[in-house]
């Protein structure tokens, strides 16, 4: 067992720091406070002009009380991101047609990237901030987005990021939500292709409350070489498809008051699996004043996902501090995928607490602490505390 320099006592110190931050900012604020920061999809923010260019940087550091004896107890990495939206069509109904481009550079500061830290070093079946790999330069988005019928219908065509539109909810965006993948898009059970997957997505509001969202894309996508991967799509014929049916209180509350059921399928023979894989996911989120409770579950068959089933529940409390801070807690249960690992590991239990503190319009800090119980890939320990700090800088 590797007793790292970050002891259990340090975990309580980290919790004390969280409480110290929370208490001064938890006083009653004005009834009117800014909206919480939501994921950027399925509809990107409307451009303020014909051309909208933006950039940001995210850095993350993490450590654990228990790691494998030959592994580092800490990991850190970062992402720089450039986003470009060019609106070419806009009518009196506020429907737009725009070109969307996003490119990133993902890098690590330590020998192990944050993405691989939990599974390689701690020994749990899971990921923390899977966006933080050491992939280097990559394409994330290159597509055309067209709205119809006063935004009742939306079409995306091109190189897509499936996490932008599949199984989304208010606290699932790793840039500003939970860090552990079981609380993110897919709940650890949806085997999504790499970003920059060539495909199509259609979302349609049947009326003011009910919607459907269907997608079809390349299951062998490679964001490091997107055009080469796309050139083989008809030869390999390995596709990812999904169908989501849901209820929302209104289109404006798509992420905060949403109930949806999604079915997905990934063909075998992809970069991620040898078998055909498929599954279903259920998600319920309903914001009540400043509270955002959620309940989510997933089930999968095949060897493409890390977990074959999961159930998560949690709550966010928004509007703290200046009105843009939030305190968030989630608990989860997950069953490692026997088809992937070749044996059935014990179920895992995960807890995460994080506080999002917005210092100003450009800089946000999000300290978090997690507890992981059962470490099937670590013969030296059965549980571990994991801490993390996310720093997000925007222009």
HELIX and SHEET records of a PDB file:
HELIX    1   1 UNK A    8  UNK A   25  1                                  18    
HELIX    2   2 UNK A  114  UNK A  116  1                                   3    
HELIX    3   3 UNK A  117  UNK A  122  3                                   6    
HELIX    4   4 UNK A  162  UNK A  164  5                                   3    
HELIX    5   5 UNK A  181  UNK A  183  5                                   3    
HELIX    6   6 UNK A  226  UNK A  231  1                                   6    
HELIX    7   7 UNK A  233  UNK A  236  1                                   4    
HELIX    8   8 UNK A  251  UNK A  253  5                                   3    
HELIX    9   9 UNK A  338  UNK A  341  1                                   4    
SHEET    1   A 2 UNK A   2  UNK A   3  0                                        
SHEET    2   A 2 UNK A  66  UNK A  67 -1                                        
SHEET    1   B17 UNK A  51  UNK A  64  0                                        
SHEET    2   B17 UNK A  74  UNK A  90 -1                                        
SHEET    3   B17 UNK A  96  UNK A 108 -1                                        
SHEET    4   B17 UNK A 136  UNK A 148 -1                                        
SHEET    5   B17 UNK A 153  UNK A 160 -1                                        
SHEET    6   B17 UNK A 197  UNK A 205 -1                                        
SHEET    7   B17 UNK A 210  UNK A 218 -1                                        
SHEET    8   B17 UNK A 239  UNK A 248 -1                                        
SHEET    9   B17 UNK A 257  UNK A 266 -1                                        
SHEET   10   B17 UNK A 277  UNK A 288 -1                                        
SHEET   11   B17 UNK A 291  UNK A 301 -1                                        
SHEET   12   B17 UNK A 307  UNK A 320 -1                                        
SHEET   13   B17 UNK A 325  UNK A 336 -1                                        
SHEET   14   B17 UNK A 348  UNK A 358 -1                                        
SHEET   15   B17 UNK A 363  UNK A 373 -1                                        
SHEET   16   B17 UNK A 383  UNK A 394 -1                                        
SHEET   17   B17 UNK A  51  UNK A  64 -1                                        
END                                                                             
